[in-house]
Amino acid sequence: MEQADGARPAQEAALPQNTPLMEPEPPAVRGDGGEGLEGRAGRVPGTSPDVPAGGAGAREAAGERGGGLRSDSVPGTRADGSDGAAATLELIAPMIRKYGLEALEDFLDSCRRFAAEGTVNVAILGRFKAGKTTFLNDLMGRALLPVGVIPVTSVVTEIGYGRQERAAVEFVDGRREETGVERLGEFVDESRNPGNRKGVARVRLWLPGMERYRGLRFVDTPGMESVFAHNTEASRGWLPNVGLALVAVGVDPPLTQHDIELIAELERYTPRIALLLTKIDLLDEEGRRQVEQFVRRQLEARWEGGLPVYPYSAKPGFEAQRRRLETELLGKLRKEGAEPFEEILRHKVESLGREAAEYLTVALKAAERAESEREALRRRVLGEKAALDDTRLGLELIVRHAAGTSRAAIESRLRPHANEIAARLSREFEAKFPEWTASLAAAMERFEPWLEEALRRELAALSAAQRQEFLEPVKRVSRQLSQALQDFRNRLSEKMLEALGVPLKTSQLEMPAAEPREPDIRVGKIFDRNWELLSWAIPMTLFRGVVRRHFRHKIERAVEINLARLTSQWNDALAGAYAALLGESKRRLEALIHTVVQVLNTAGGRTEEIRGDLARLREAVLREG
């Protein structure tokens, strides 16, 4: 799933709070077959497709497939039976409703989804050619995942224990197909599925040989920072699902700013992060010692106590390093049972609790102010109406700019293919035309359905090939809107600190982009009515050449017209996606504004009530921490 010495389980196309971008449905047959692949109905949004919605059934389903950590306790509670993160969630949820903290509802939902999932994902993350896929192949004891000297992995792959060896491919349009493990490369290899043209959401692999890791799910993701932007996008989109993060770093270079930033980003989602120092076979013993010391010093300079570092190579002679990784990390994780999952869930819930406590602290400070001061306080923090309108307009301008350039961008990618499509269809026509020459009526009867089907086939293939390019602006707009909202949150936090002495360090969850369905390929009328009326009277023996030329002209014209139609269809589809993103960004902005207004307008008579709730919340968060 990756390059030559890449072995990475990382993220998946899209899940939990980052619900995977739902890419367009191509005109293809559904292939949901396959025993053991559950239906989609009733699943918790954003959870792994094989985990039904919540409860014991979810845990048992996960445990049956070797995908989840099972415990007799309810997901999110401690193994010893005491109240855990789930209880804290149930404490926070009514407070969010009680004080109108709409801005935290998305974060609350993402924590609940993680609790329902009940699985620890061991994600191997890092730059392309960092050795992630090689690591996974070594772990499995088989070279099932493709490696190479260039970026190889294009989609996320999950690997876990199963009583029977099998593989399943899940597509972004909702289809699911079982396949042989020997065919994995057709779906995950960048060279055989360039730009993920096949629309694969993820590949899942079950192996009896992974029984020693039963209860864990290893995830291989595309390498980050390669020339293929969609690879980085697929990996980052999976980050919220991470349980144990293994950041793969090769010895050359041993550590980069990108690696540091990735680790910092991972801290938001998990307290369990380790560094996998790969390709150590390239160095002699002294070189390995120097590189390991350098990496440890860099990590200690940024994180108190540093992070665990595991030197690794799949080559003979490095068995001791592999045993250490197994004993100290992977084997220990397996033996700990449900505790790692609960620790990670507590980490997420703790973050949510801290943000809720910040809002209640603001509410308390506001409640202690005189009634006459509150309106001035609100204006000081939020600014005048014109300033808020400017923020709303900023969101609209991001979308308008993308929508305004959309048609030209689509056309520039489709139009250059007109001649090659027309040439292919003309060659196909010349091969078929001799069979149609009994009469003009017979020729028309055969030509029109042939051209319609051939055009549909060609345009569907072109549409699928260009899909990722068409959808990239949607993802870019999603990122820009998310950043604009985070900038607004940061300004709000600064003003809150100035006005009340309390920062509001809330985080903007990534904006999920609901990607449009791929347009249906519709072909317009080939002939006008006059030709149809006269066709019976025109002898083909005299007009065969004229008819051939006319048909060839019709091919060229039909290609041109229908490429323009496909351009319009894609433009309309993207316009809908942009509108949905704008609506979601405005909803989040208004929820944040409403939340701030609510806490700043808290009545003075509620100070004791707020103090009590704040104390309970802080006690719960500290207990979880």
Salt bridges, closest charged atoms under 4 A:
GLU2 OE2 - ARG8 NE 1.56
GLU2 OE2 - LYS132 NZ 2.54
ASP5 OD1 - LYS129 NZ 3.86
ASP5 OD2 - LYS279 NZ 2.58
GLU12 OE2 - ARG202 NH1 2.62
GLU23 OE1 - ARG467 NE 3.53
GLU25 OE2 - ARG517 NH1 2.98
ASP32 OD2 - ARG30 NH2 3.13
ASP32 OD2 - ARG40 NH1 3.82
GLU38 OE2 - ARG65 NH2 2.13
ASP50 OD2 - ARG65 NE 3.83
ASP50 OD1 - ARG204 NH1 3.35
ASP50 OD1 - ARG217 NH2 3.96
GLU64 OE2 - ARG163 NH2 2.21
GLU90 OE2 - ARG112 NH2 3.85
GLU102 OE2 - HIS594 ND1 3.11
ASP106 OD2 - ARG587 NH2 3.04
ASP106 OD2 - ARG588 NE 3.53
GLU117 OE2 - ARG217 NH1 2.87
ASP138 OD2 - ARG322 NE 3.74
GLU158 OE2 - ARG202 NH1 2.49
GLU158 OE1 - ARG204 NE 2.86
GLU158 OE1 - ARG217 NE 3.53
GLU165 OE1 - ARG142 NH1 2.48
GLU170 OE2 - ARG176 NE 3.38
GLU170 OE1 - ARG202 NE 2.81
ASP173 OD2 - ARG175 NE 2.79
GLU177 OE2 - ARG175 NH1 3.32
GLU178 OE2 - ARG166 NH1 3.08
GLU186 OE1 - ARG183 NH2 2.85
ASP189 OD2 - ARG192 NH2 3.50
GLU190 OE1 - HIS230 NE2 3.07
GLU225 OE2 - HIS258 NE2 3.38
GLU233 OE1 - ARG479 NH1 2.48
ASP259 OD2 - ARG127 NH2 2.98
ASP259 OD1 - HIS258 ND1 3.69
GLU265 OE1 - ARG236 NH1 2.35
ASP281 OD2 - LYS315 NZ 3.51
GLU286 OE2 - ARG289 NH2 2.43
GLU292 OE2 - ARG296 NH2 2.90
GLU319 OE2 - ARG322 NH2 3.56
GLU328 OE1 - ARG324 NE 3.26
GLU336 OE1 - ARG272 NH1 2.98
GLU339 OE2 - ARG346 NH2 2.80
GLU343 OE1 - ARG272 NE 2.47
GLU350 OE2 - ARG354 NH1 2.93
GLU368 OE2 - ARG611 NH2 2.94
GLU371 OE1 - ARG374 NH1 2.49
GLU373 OE1 - ARG369 NH1 3.51
GLU375 OE2 - ARG378 NH2 3.19
GLU375 OE2 - ARG379 NH1 3.47
GLU384 OE2 - ARG379 NE 3.60
ASP389 OD2 - LYS385 NZ 2.79
ASP389 OD1 - ARG392 NH1 2.84
GLU396 OE1 - ARG400 NH2 3.18
GLU396 OE2 - LYS586 NZ 2.58
GLU411 OE2 - ARG415 NH2 3.38
GLU420 OE2 - HIS417 ND1 3.15
GLU420 OE2 - ARG424 NH1 3.98
GLU428 OE1 - ARG457 NH2 2.86
GLU430 OE1 - ARG548 NE 3.16
GLU430 OE2 - ARG552 NH1 2.73
GLU435 OE1 - ARG446 NH2 3.99
GLU448 OE2 - LYS525 NZ 3.62
GLU452 OE2 - ARG456 NH2 3.11
GLU453 OE1 - ARG456 NH1 3.46
GLU458 OE1 - ARG424 NH2 2.73
GLU472 OE2 - ARG479 NH2 3.29
GLU515 OE2 - LYS475 NZ 3.97
GLU518 OE1 - ARG467 NH1 3.86
GLU532 OE2 - LYS525 NZ 3.42
GLU532 OE1 - ARG529 NH1 2.71
GLU560 OE2 - ARG557 NH1 3.38
GLU584 OE2 - ARG587 NH2 2.80
GLU584 OE2 - ARG588 NE 2.85
GLU590 OE2 - ARG392 NE 2.56
GLU608 OE2 - ARG611 NH1 2.60
GLU609 OE2 - LYS98 NZ 2.83
GLU609 OE1 - ARG606 NE 3.12
ASP613 OD2 - LYS98 NZ 2.75
ASP613 OD1 - ARG616 NH2 2.88
GLU624 OE2 - ARG78 NH2 3.64
